């Protein structure tokens, strides 16, 4: 009895202590229970909770369509196309030889001018969305590429045969038209307001499953993959059949077209790429108006600017697009651009890379007069040109200089180069001064120079003769790399040489 009493007493005492502590906490305990003070410089992040997509799906879902494509094929004379294919496979697998007898006639596309011939067979499934109430639909170019017929299916199960209005493979945008009225069109959003980390939603037809909804966040904006446009990167699940469907923000606006995935397996691995809707609409407007996209062109070949080249030229950082060649008779040539110029601004917009310049030039309507800023021999220079059309025929400048007379060069000891003057005919053909490389050794050989190259500039100084080249070489700092603008064939590029010390 004594043990039981002691146990009960201990339990009662413990309970009483807990109750008294909770009802009448000590000062130190009360202080510990308070949340820690936050710094005024770093306000707390408020998590608003997970979004609810139900209203968005109800509102935008009817504007998303499923697109199926077909192709007409012609059967062989016997009409046993499938059986012939199966028998051929049987003999190949089990006998290691072709099936005896005449080879079966393979399936082939039907003639384009006679849609009544051949059997219509399924080709692929994709997605799209309604641009206008009168039946214009946007999708990806690769969804309808190669199709003989395109069919658009609405969420209410109506199906329409579509007419292809225009296709632009470079941006992967296409517009088709169905004969219908009063359709629920999407609302176009403002991509500039889109933020990394923002919730977005996709609706499409992955694997033929119509009106499938997936969601995620914006992982990055302006993702550069080397193509004409910069993509919106998300972690929204996108699979085959989602192509051409809309990427939708939390306001129910379309901000992109789901176009690609980055994957090592062929399936979704957490990285989806969408075409920004502003780029897509610019293309779609031209397709609806002209049936094709007209792009700008200025007539230069360009390359990147490395940090080493930027440092050697005195450019603040590695940026811009280096002009490697200028095509005769085109806007850049008329405006006075030269090989070796580094284009840093185009039409008021900064240029960080060659891809930036290509996109901006292509997006400029032909006939537009623009300003171009270049970095040339240590200083900035502003030029003006009128953008031409991409359809302008390309000119191919030649560069086949005859072997000039050789002159000994002081540069051989410093750079490993022996150069000579260009002949007047060579200068006329190149449309430039410079010196011809006759021999290469030491530092120049390690930098990749070859006999037959033409040096146009050395250490930001334009070269006109072998004598001048020697004089400029004698002044270079042998403790630092020196840049040479070198033309090889049709193109020019900067080469950095580390002199002999």
HELIX and SHEET records of a PDB file:
HELIX    1   1 UNK A    2  UNK A   23  1                                  22    
HELIX    2   2 UNK A   27  UNK A   33  1                                   7    
HELIX    3   3 UNK A   54  UNK A   60  1                                   7    
HELIX    4   4 UNK A   61  UNK A   63  5                                   3    
HELIX    5   5 UNK A   81  UNK A   95  1                                  15    
HELIX    6   6 UNK A  141  UNK A  144  1                                   4    
HELIX    7   7 UNK A  191  UNK A  193  5                                   3    
HELIX    8   8 UNK A  206  UNK A  208  5                                   3    
HELIX    9   9 UNK A  277  UNK A  290  1                                  14    
HELIX   10  10 UNK A  307  UNK A  313  1                                   7    
HELIX   11  11 UNK A  331  UNK A  335  1                                   5    
HELIX   12  12 UNK A  354  UNK A  363  1                                  10    
HELIX   13  13 UNK A  411  UNK A  414  1                                   4    
HELIX   14  14 UNK A  424  UNK A  430  1                                   7    
HELIX   15  15 UNK A  442  UNK A  446  1                                   5    
HELIX   16  16 UNK A  466  UNK A  475  1                                  10    
SHEET    1   A 7 UNK A 108  UNK A 109  0                                        
SHEET    2   A 7 UNK A  64  UNK A  74 -1                                        
SHEET    3   A 7 UNK A 119  UNK A 130 -1                                        
SHEET    4   A 7 UNK A 136  UNK A 139 -1                                        
SHEET    5   A 7 UNK A 173  UNK A 177 -1                                        
SHEET    6   A 7 UNK A 159  UNK A 168 -1                                        
SHEET    7   A 7 UNK A 149  UNK A 153 -1                                        
SHEET    1   B 7 UNK A 187  UNK A 188  0                                        
SHEET    2   B 7 UNK A 253  UNK A 261  1                                        
SHEET    3   B 7 UNK A 246  UNK A 249 -1                                        
SHEET    4   B 7 UNK A 199  UNK A 204 -1                                        
SHEET    5   B 7 UNK A 212  UNK A 223 -1                                        
SHEET    6   B 7 UNK A 231  UNK A 234 -1                                        
SHEET    7   B 7 UNK A 272  UNK A 276 -1                                        
SHEET    1   C 2 UNK A 296  UNK A 297  0                                        
SHEET    2   C 2 UNK A 388  UNK A 389 -1                                        
SHEET    1   D 4 UNK A 300  UNK A 303  0                                        
SHEET    2   D 4 UNK A 321  UNK A 326 -1                                        
SHEET    3   D 4 UNK A 342  UNK A 346 -1                                        
SHEET    4   D 4 UNK A 349  UNK A 350 -1                                        
SHEET    1   E 5 UNK A 300  UNK A 303  0                                        
SHEET    2   E 5 UNK A 321  UNK A 326 -1                                        
SHEET    3   E 5 UNK A 342  UNK A 346 -1                                        
SHEET    4   E 5 UNK A 369  UNK A 376 -1                                        
SHEET    5   E 5 UNK A 379  UNK A 386 -1                                        
SHEET    1   F 4 UNK A 417  UNK A 421  0                                        
SHEET    2   F 4 UNK A 435  UNK A 440 -1                                        
SHEET    3   F 4 UNK A 454  UNK A 458 -1                                        
SHEET    4   F 4 UNK A 461  UNK A 462 -1                                        
SHEET    1   G 5 UNK A 417  UNK A 421  0                                        
SHEET    2   G 5 UNK A 435  UNK A 440 -1                                        
SHEET    3   G 5 UNK A 454  UNK A 458 -1                                        
SHEET    4   G 5 UNK A 481  UNK A 488 -1                                        
SHEET    5   G 5 UNK A 491  UNK A 498 -1                                        
END                                                                             
